[in-house]
Amino acid sequence: MLAKELREMASGRPLWIMLLILCPLIGFSLFQAVSLYGEASATALNSPGLASALSPLDGVLVPTFGGFYVGVTLLFPFVAIRVLGHEKEAGALRLLIQLPYRTPTLIGAKLVAVLAAWLIAAVPAISALAIWEFMGGHLFVAETLNLVLGHLLYGLLVGAIALFAAALTESAATAAIVTLGFTLGSWVIDFAAASQPDLLGWPSRLSLTQTLHTFELGLLSIGLVVGVFAAILGFAALAAIWLPMGVAVRTKLARSLVCVSATCLVLVAATQIRWSADTTEDRRNSFSLADEQALAQLSKQLTMTVHLVPEDPRYADLQTSIVSKLERIIPRIIIRFAGDQQSAVGSASDQSYGEVEYSYGGRSAVSRSTGTEEILPLLYGLANVPLPAPVTGTDDYPGYPLVAAPWMALPWFLGGLPLLIGGTWWWSRRVPTIETRFKSQGDQP
């Protein structure tokens, strides 16, 4: 069954057309990223103090994989839908479900075929990493693998949604519309949440694109990985529920309700898993090693009362520089908002607006700062912990400025790789040769 799914996936046109489209898309993304990175690097070479701000993850890898993300969002659903939708339209599914395989086994084989399709589609993006290193660029293994893992989970999630849409609908065109409704709907939610975060804060967490944001920041969140896997298996289970023919719709709806409920329970449980690892080389998501060792001694509950509205830029700075880092170290921390119904304009007359109150061990202190230079000594004072002595050399990030010729990537993405893809496509669709041998018996052939 798995061999059959892999052959049908490789023989279909959508996969190879997607690969051909990804070549110029990722090639142009790499060209632009290397060009902009080179301009910033030229300034850093003249001012060595600016070199530490140059990270290949932000400057090259994330923008280059951004082209791959667009291709997976808009094109990969058609590849995944063909794995199941083509059989439904051709009528082969009626014969397939009569084979001695259970429906979950059939969906599992198709999900593995979707994974294989993503691995093939990732060839242009992986080759971009090789070209960047050939140019002399720097790749940190941990943050690079973490970024690739995020795109892999996103691609599998889109593929699982496509399988569910193909099982639910009767035609591939309708399944494509349903799948794009999920993917493009996520863009709409992100756009709306950016302008009204107070109204769409919780729904924005359901956006598919949010699964990539954490990985692009260089964080490996176990809770997020578990949640995405639960969503993938949930959509695959829904596809297995709606695929069989002859089952009453009422029965399918009841089973779907159980499946959705179980998936939601796992997602809620995944949000309670707070362990995460900072995979970046510059440790942007972490305090210094000395501060982390000192903060790990805070075993009591830390309560932060924030007098800011979510749309205030100061809250974004506080979340990035303080809150997200503390949540990874202190096991018991609570974030509270004072005056959630207020707006940034309406809170201007409130004298306490902009303050953050820190309570620990029966003691409290107030600060308006969002910088670690003031907040960390404040926390040490509340916990009666001495200021840690800095460890020299452990948190220094040299930066990797590089001025390279971006045109070096164009011959590969506009010539060599498309020719290789076209040749592989032709080889996969060739008609096998059958040898015909004749035995002569006397004068009779």
Secondary structure, 3 states (H helix, E strand, C coil): CHHHHHHHHHHCHHHHHHHHHHHHHHHHHHHHHHHHHHHHHHHHHHCHHHHHHCCHHHHHHHHHHHHHHHHHHHCHHHHHHHHHHHHHHHCHHHHHCCCCCCHHHHHHHHHHHHHHHHHHHCHHHHHHHHHHHHCCCCCCHHHHHHHHHHHHHHHHHHHHHHHHHHHHCCCHHHHHHHHHHHHHHHHHHHHHHHHCCCCCCCHHHHCCCHHHHHHHCCEEEHHHHHHHHHHHHHHHHHHHHHCCCCCCHHHHHHHHHHHHHHHHHHHHHHHCCCCEEECCCCCCCCCCHHHHHHHCCCCCCEEEEECCCCCCHHHHHHHHHHHHHHHCCCCCEEEEECCCCCCCCCCCCCCCCCCEEEEECCEEEEECCCCHHHHHHHHHHHHCCCCCCCCCCCCCCCCCCCCCCHHHHHHHHHHHHHHHHHHHHHHHCCCCCCCCCCCCECCEC
